[in-house]
Amino acid sequence: MHSQPPLAGTRVAVVTNAGGVGVLTADACAEAGLALPSLTPEVADDLRTVLPTGAAVGNPVDVTAAATEEQLARCVDRLIQYGGIDAVLVTLVPTAVAEATGDVLVRALTQAPGRRARPVAVVRLEQDVPVTLLPAADGTTLPSYAEPQAAARALAHAARRSAWLAHPLGTVPDLDGIATARAHEIADTYLTAHPEGGWLDPRTCAQLLGCYGIPQIPWAWAETEEDAVLAARRLRGPDGRVVMKAYWPGLLHKTEEHAVHLDLQGDAQVRAAFRDFDVRFGHLLKSVIVQPLAARGTELFAGVVQDEVFGPLVLFGLGGTATEVLADHAARLAPLTDHDVHDLITAPRYAPLLLGTRGSRPVDLPGLEQLLLRLSRMASDLPQLAEADFNPVLATPAAVTVLDARVRLLPRRAQNPYLRRLR
């Protein structure tokens, strides 16, 4: 559809020379998310004046096998001038009684004078190749498909692209408290010590997030049992409970490794949790991380992956242990604009729960926007940032806080920005 006018919407008129094929084409359009609106009585009456007796002038329009090249051309010309549709899809099939068929009918579409007001696509069921481009008299080309499903999918994709191009670009907000130079220093220091790259340890990861003002739950690094007890005493929340997580290089999925102890109360439970890790992971265990037990809230996921061509892609969605099972995520290219971050938050199916339902209060949406914008800025500043996972991110009406973060760096340089231009 590259040389056709852009689709203003998803409304399609189907024209065919065989009723059954028209029904199949209409079904393909419906499956692709396209609409087939009814034609107005005025348009229907106009079509009857140019079509053979017996033609059906609903939508699909069945011109019948008796239609001539001239009649088909007039029919399509009237439809593309009609403001109630956005595209015309013509499905042609050879018939034994046809007045005109094959190349003759196709010529009616390609030889139309003047540029068309709306896109036209063709389906030729006898076509050998899946898709081909037919040169038209006005200098454009008509896409010709071998099956209705392919044509419908192409029109639906073109409609989505038009809607995306019409979307406001927005602006990239200015953020305070950003320490880009310090972030580069942290990344360079790590990659000097680890030339092949890798996952940052929790302390380095926290330092990097701190350069971008990304809110993190308080935590402490403890390498001995006594250190863990002292950290728990210092970090206990109002209810006196803490969380302990094991750490060793290469540990990525703590829950799957049973490397997390929740709801620890008192020194005895903290000691027991540390000893459990030491017994099970003693050959690997480097330290433990102690955190206060977080309040109840909505668990979310925020992350970044670097694409070799398009650069950093920011992901957002449902978090916790369900993040990979349900895969309720959305993605946008960094740097995020104000429009992008709004779309990112509202795109997942889970989004209505963030906005407040059945009397519940919405989560801290400004805080959530800031988290995603700061993550986007970090990914844009650091081409070495190969991927980052914040999971879970706890969202409550009062605040948004990262409870666990992983960041992987690789020795990379910034990509050519022109490779990422999509508009």
VEXLOKOL-326128 format. One record per residue (C-alpha): x, z, y; chain; residue in one letter; residue number from 1. Coordinates in steps of 0.2 Angstrom, whole numbers. Example, Ala and Ser with C-alpha at 12.3 -4.5 7.8 and 13.67 -1.06 7.14 Angstrom:
2
{{62,39,-22},'A','a',1} {{68,36,-5},'A','s',2} 
This chain:
423
{{0,0,0},'A','m',1} {{15,-1,11},'A','h',2} {{10,-16,21},'A','s',3} {{-8,-11,22},'A','q',4} {{-16,-2,37},'A','p',5} {{-16,17,34},'A','p',6} {{-30,25,25},'A','l',7} {{-40,36,37},'A','a',8} {{-49,45,23},'A','g',9} {{-54,45,5},'A','t',10} {{-70,34,6},'A','r',11} {{-69,19,-4},'A','v',12} {{-81,4,-7},'A','a',13} {{-79,-4,-24},'A','v',14} {{-83,-23,-26},'A','v',15} {{-83,-31,-43},'A','t',16} {{-89,-47,-52},'A','n',17} {{-95,-37,-67},'A','a',18} {{-106,-22,-67},'A','g',19} {{-98,-12,-81},'A','g',20} {{-81,-14,-74},'A','v',21} {{-87,-8,-57},'A','g',22} {{-94,8,-65},'A','v',23} {{-77,11,-74},'A','l',24} {{-68,8,-57},'A','t',25} {{-80,20,-48},'A','a',26} {{-76,33,-62},'A','d',27} {{-58,31,-59},'A','a',28} {{-60,34,-40},'A','c',29} {{-70,50,-43},'A','a',30} {{-56,56,-55},'A','e',31} {{-43,53,-42},'A','a',32} {{-52,62,-29},'A','g',33} {{-59,47,-19},'A','l',34} {{-77,46,-13},'A','a',35} {{-89,31,-15},'A','l',36} {{-102,33,-1},'A','p',37} {{-118,24,-1},'A','s',38} {{-119,9,11},'A','l',39} {{-132,10,25},'A','t',40} {{-147,-1,24},'A','p',41} {{-141,-12,37},'A','e',42} {{-124,-16,28},'A','v',43} {{-134,-18,12},'A','a',44} {{-145,-31,20},'A','d',45} {{-131,-40,28},'A','d',46} {{-122,-41,11},'A','l',47} {{-138,-49,3},'A','r',48} {{-137,-63,15},'A','t',49} {{-120,-68,9},'A','v',50} {{-121,-64,-10},'A','l',51} {{-129,-73,-24},'A','p',52} {{-147,-69,-29},'A','t',53} {{-146,-53,-41},'A','g',54} {{-131,-45,-33},'A','a',55} {{-131,-26,-32},'A','a',56} {{-127,-20,-15},'A','v',57} {{-125,-2,-18},'A','g',58} {{-108,6,-21},'A','n',59} {{-100,-2,-32},'A','p',60} {{-105,-19,-25},'A','v',61} {{-108,-31,-40},'A','d',62} {{-106,-48,-33},'A','v',63} {{-111,-55,-51},'A','t',64} {{-101,-68,-60},'A','a',65} {{-110,-81,-50},'A','a',66} {{-101,-77,-34},'A','a',67} {{-90,-91,-26},'A','t',68} {{-73,-89,-18},'A','e',69} {{-82,-90,-1},'A','e',70} {{-95,-77,-5},'A','q',71} {{-83,-64,-11},'A','l',72} {{-72,-67,5},'A','a',73} {{-87,-64,16},'A','r',74} {{-93,-49,6},'A','c',75} {{-76,-40,8},'A','v',76} {{-74,-46,26},'A','d',77} {{-90,-37,30},'A','r',78} {{-85,-21,21},'A','l',79} {{-68,-19,29},'A','i',80} {{-77,-20,46},'A','q',81} {{-89,-6,41},'A','y',82} {{-85,10,48},'A','g',83} {{-92,21,34},'A','g',84} {{-78,17,22},'A','i',85} {{-59,19,23},'A','d',86} {{-53,6,10},'A','a',87} {{-60,-8,-2},'A','v',88} {{-55,-9,-20},'A','l',89} {{-60,-26,-28},'A','v',90} {{-60,-26,-47},'A','t',91} {{-60,-44,-55},'A','l',92} {{-63,-48,-73},'A','v',93} {{-64,-66,-82},'A','p',94} {{-81,-70,-88},'A','t',95} {{-87,-85,-98},'A','a',96} {{-101,-89,-85},'A','v',97} {{-91,-86,-69},'A','a',98} {{-93,-98,-55},'A','e',99} {{-76,-94,-49},'A','a',100} {{-63,-82,-57},'A','t',101} {{-45,-77,-59},'A','g',102} {{-34,-85,-45},'A','d',103} {{-48,-93,-36},'A','v',104} {{-57,-76,-32},'A','l',105} {{-40,-68,-28},'A','v',106} {{-37,-82,-16},'A','r',107} {{-53,-77,-7},'A','a',108} {{-44,-60,-3},'A','l',109} {{-26,-67,1},'A','t',110} {{-31,-81,12},'A','q',111} {{-42,-71,24},'A','a',112} {{-38,-74,42},'A','p',113} {{-32,-61,53},'A','g',114} {{-25,-43,49},'A','r',115} {{-37,-32,40},'A','r',116} {{-45,-17,49},'A','a',117} {{-44,-7,32},'A','r',118} {{-34,-8,16},'A','p',119} {{-39,-19,2},'A','v',120} {{-32,-17,-16},'A','a',121} {{-36,-28,-31},'A','v',122} {{-38,-24,-50},'A','v',123} {{-36,-39,-61},'A','r',124} {{-39,-33,-79},'A','l',125} {{-30,-49,-86},'A','e',126} {{-14,-45,-77},'A','q',127} {{1,-43,-88},'A','d',128} {{11,-31,-77},'A','v',129} {{5,-14,-71},'A','p',130} {{7,-19,-52},'A','v',131} {{12,-34,-42},'A','t',132} {{11,-38,-23},'A','l',133} {{1,-54,-18},'A','l',134} {{7,-62,-2},'A','p',135} {{-7,-64,10},'A','a',136} {{-10,-76,24},'A','a',137} {{-9,-63,38},'A','d',138} {{9,-58,33},'A','g',139} {{4,-43,23},'A','t',140} {{3,-41,4},'A','t',141} {{-11,-36,-7},'A','l',142} {{-7,-24,-21},'A','p',143} {{-14,-30,-37},'A','s',144} {{-15,-18,-52},'A','y',145} {{-19,-20,-70},'A','a',146} {{-31,-5,-72},'A','e',147} {{-43,4,-61},'A','p',148} {{-35,21,-64},'A','q',149} {{-18,15,-56},'A','a',150} {{-27,8,-41},'A','a',151} {{-37,23,-38},'A','a',152} {{-22,34,-39},'A','r',153} {{-12,23,-27},'A','a',154} {{-27,24,-14},'A','l',155} {{-28,43,-16},'A','a',156} {{-9,45,-13},'A','h',157} {{-10,34,2},'A','a',158} {{-24,44,9},'A','a',159} {{-15,60,6},'A','r',160} {{0,53,15},'A','r',161} {{-10,48,30},'A','s',162} {{-17,65,31},'A','a',163} {{0,73,30},'A','w',164} {{7,61,43},'A','l',165} {{-7,66,55},'A','a',166} {{-3,84,53},'A','h',167} {{4,92,68},'A','p',168} {{23,94,67},'A','l',169} {{24,111,75},'A','g',170} {{39,120,81},'A','t',171} {{53,131,73},'A','v',172} {{50,148,81},'A','p',173} {{65,157,89},'A','d',174} {{70,173,79},'A','l',175} {{79,188,85},'A','d',176} {{92,199,76},'A','g',177} {{100,184,67},'A','i',178} {{119,185,63},'A','a',179} {{123,168,58},'A','t',180} {{142,170,60},'A','a',181} {{142,186,49},'A','r',182} {{132,177,36},'A','a',183} {{145,163,35},'A','h',184} {{158,176,34},'A','e',185} {{149,185,19},'A','i',186} {{147,168,10},'A','a',187} {{165,162,13},'A','d',188} {{172,179,7},'A','t',189} {{162,178,-9},'A','y',190} {{166,160,-13},'A','l',191} {{184,164,-10},'A','t',192} {{184,177,-23},'A','a',193} {{172,167,-34},'A','h',194} {{177,148,-32},'A','p',195} {{164,143,-45},'A','e',196} {{150,152,-36},'A','g',197} {{137,164,-44},'A','g',198} {{124,177,-41},'A','w',199} {{128,190,-28},'A','l',200} {{129,208,-32},'A','d',201} {{116,219,-25},'A','p',202} {{127,226,-11},'A','r',203} {{133,209,-5},'A','t',204} {{115,202,-7},'A','c',205} {{108,216,4},'A','a',206} {{121,213,17},'A','q',207} {{117,194,18},'A','l',208} {{98,198,20},'A','l',209} {{102,211,33},'A','g',210} {{110,197,43},'A','c',211} {{93,189,45},'A','y',212} {{83,205,47},'A','g',213} {{74,203,31},'A','i',214} {{65,220,27},'A','p',215} {{71,228,11},'A','q',216} {{66,244,3},'A','i',217} {{79,258,5},'A','p',218} {{91,259,-10},'A','w',219} {{107,267,-16},'A','a',220} {{121,261,-28},'A','w',221} {{126,274,-41},'A','a',222} {{139,272,-54},'A','e',223} {{138,290,-62},'A','t',224} {{124,301,-67},'A','e',225} {{128,313,-53},'A','e',226} {{128,299,-40},'A','d',227} {{111,294,-47},'A','a',228} {{104,312,-45},'A','v',229} {{110,314,-27},'A','l',230} {{103,297,-23},'A','a',231} {{86,301,-30},'A','a',232} {{85,317,-20},'A','r',233} {{89,308,-4},'A','r',234} {{77,293,-7},'A','l',235} {{62,302,-15},'A','r',236} {{46,297,-6},'A','g',237} {{32,309,-1},'A','p',238} {{27,310,-20},'A','d',239} {{44,313,-25},'A','g',240} {{46,298,-37},'A','r',241} {{60,285,-38},'A','v',242} {{64,269,-48},'A','v',243} {{80,266,-57},'A','m',244} {{86,248,-61},'A','k',245} {{101,244,-71},'A','a',246} {{114,232,-65},'A','y',247} {{128,221,-72},'A','w',248} {{134,204,-68},'A','p',249} {{123,191,-75},'A','g',250} {{108,202,-76},'A','l',251} {{93,191,-69},'A','l',252} {{77,197,-77},'A','h',253} {{77,216,-77},'A','k',254} {{59,218,-84},'A','t',255} {{63,207,-99},'A','e',256} {{79,217,-103},'A','e',257} {{69,233,-101},'A','h',258} {{82,238,-88},'A','a',259} {{70,246,-76},'A','v',260} {{63,264,-76},'A','h',261} {{48,268,-65},'A','l',262} {{40,284,-59},'A','d',263} {{54,296,-61},'A','l',264} {{51,313,-55},'A','q',265} {{64,327,-54},'A','g',266} {{82,328,-58},'A','d',267} {{79,329,-77},'A','a',268} {{70,312,-78},'A','q',269} {{83,304,-67},'A','v',270} {{97,310,-79},'A','r',271} {{87,304,-94},'A','a',272} {{85,287,-87},'A','a',273} {{103,285,-83},'A','f',274} {{108,291,-100},'A','r',275} {{96,279,-108},'A','d',276} {{104,264,-98},'A','f',277} {{121,270,-103},'A','d',278} {{117,271,-122},'A','v',279} {{108,254,-122},'A','r',280} {{119,244,-110},'A','f',281} {{135,255,-109},'A','g',282} {{146,240,-113},'A','h',283} {{138,230,-99},'A','l',284} {{132,243,-87},'A','l',285} {{141,243,-70},'A','k',286} {{130,254,-60},'A','s',287} {{112,258,-57},'A','v',288} {{101,255,-41},'A','i',289} {{90,269,-36},'A','v',290} {{75,266,-25},'A','q',291} {{59,276,-19},'A','p',292} {{44,272,-29},'A','l',293} {{35,259,-18},'A','a',294} {{17,261,-12},'A','a',295} {{3,251,-20},'A','r',296} {{1,233,-13},'A','g',297} {{0,215,-17},'A','t',298} {{16,208,-26},'A','e',299} {{21,191,-20},'A','l',300} {{36,179,-23},'A','f',301} {{47,171,-10},'A','a',302} {{61,160,-13},'A','g',303} {{72,145,-9},'A','v',304} {{80,131,-20},'A','v',305} {{92,118,-13},'A','q',306} {{88,100,-16},'A','d',307} {{103,88,-16},'A','e',308} {{93,75,-5},'A','v',309} {{80,85,4},'A','f',310} {{89,101,7},'A','g',311} {{82,119,6},'A','p',312} {{64,120,-1},'A','l',313} {{55,137,3},'A','v',314} {{43,143,-11},'A','l',315} {{29,156,-9},'A','f',316} {{16,163,-21},'A','g',317} {{10,176,-32},'A','l',318} {{24,188,-38},'A','g',319} {{28,201,-50},'A','g',320} {{28,198,-69},'A','t',321} {{14,185,-67},'A','a',322} {{24,173,-56},'A','t',323} {{31,162,-70},'A','e',324} {{15,164,-81},'A','v',325} {{2,158,-67},'A','l',326} {{14,148,-57},'A','a',327} {{3,150,-42},'A','d',328} {{16,144,-29},'A','h',329} {{17,132,-14},'A','a',330} {{32,124,-6},'A','a',331} {{38,117,11},'A','r',332} {{54,110,17},'A','l',333} {{65,121,28},'A','a',334} {{66,124,42},'A','p',335} {{49,130,43},'A','l',336} {{38,127,58},'A','t',337} {{24,138,64},'A','d',338} {{12,126,55},'A','h',339} {{22,125,39},'A','d',340} {{22,144,37},'A','v',341} {{4,145,40},'A','h',342} {{1,132,27},'A','d',343} {{13,140,15},'A','l',344} {{4,156,15},'A','i',345} {{-14,149,14},'A','t',346} {{-10,136,0},'A','a',347} {{-9,146,-16},'A','p',348} {{-25,150,-25},'A','r',349} {{-21,168,-22},'A','y',350} {{-21,167,-3},'A','a',351} {{-39,174,0},'A','p',352} {{-34,191,-7},'A','l',353} {{-20,191,7},'A','l',354} {{-33,188,20},'A','l',355} {{-44,203,15},'A','g',356} {{-59,202,3},'A','t',357} {{-74,213,-1},'A','r',358} {{-70,226,13},'A','g',359} {{-51,227,9},'A','s',360} {{-39,225,24},'A','r',361} {{-28,210,25},'A','p',362} {{-10,212,22},'A','v',363} {{3,211,36},'A','d',364} {{2,193,40},'A','l',365} {{13,193,55},'A','p',366} {{26,202,44},'A','g',367} {{24,189,30},'A','l',368} {{26,175,42},'A','e',369} {{42,183,49},'A','q',370} {{49,185,31},'A','l',371} {{46,167,27},'A','l',372} {{53,161,43},'A','l',373} {{69,172,41},'A','r',374} {{71,166,23},'A','l',375} {{70,148,30},'A','s',376} {{83,151,43},'A','r',377} {{95,159,30},'A','m',378} {{93,144,19},'A','a',379} {{95,132,34},'A','s',380} {{111,141,40},'A','d',381} {{119,142,23},'A','l',382} {{121,126,13},'A','p',383} {{130,137,0},'A','q',384} {{114,145,-4},'A','l',385} {{109,137,-20},'A','a',386} {{94,148,-23},'A','e',387} {{86,164,-18},'A','a',388} {{72,174,-27},'A','d',389} {{63,188,-18},'A','f',390} {{52,196,-32},'A','n',391} {{42,206,-30},'A','p',392} {{39,206,-11},'A','v',393} {{27,220,-8},'A','l',394} {{13,216,5},'A','a',395} {{2,230,12},'A','t',396} {{-8,231,28},'A','p',397} {{6,240,36},'A','a',398} {{22,230,31},'A','a',399} {{30,217,20},'A','v',400} {{45,223,10},'A','t',401} {{57,215,-2},'A','v',402} {{58,226,-17},'A','l',403} {{71,215,-27},'A','d',404} {{81,201,-22},'A','a',405} {{93,188,-30},'A','r',406} {{104,176,-21},'A','v',407} {{116,163,-29},'A','r',408} {{129,154,-19},'A','l',409} {{139,138,-23},'A','l',410} {{153,130,-14},'A','p',411} {{143,117,-5},'A','r',412} {{143,108,12},'A','r',413} {{129,103,23},'A','a',414} {{120,87,18},'A','q',415} {{117,72,29},'A','n',416} {{102,77,39},'A','p',417} {{95,59,39},'A','y',418} {{93,60,20},'A','l',419} {{79,72,23},'A','r',420} {{69,62,36},'A','r',421} {{52,60,28},'A','l',422} {{42,55,44},'A','r',423} 
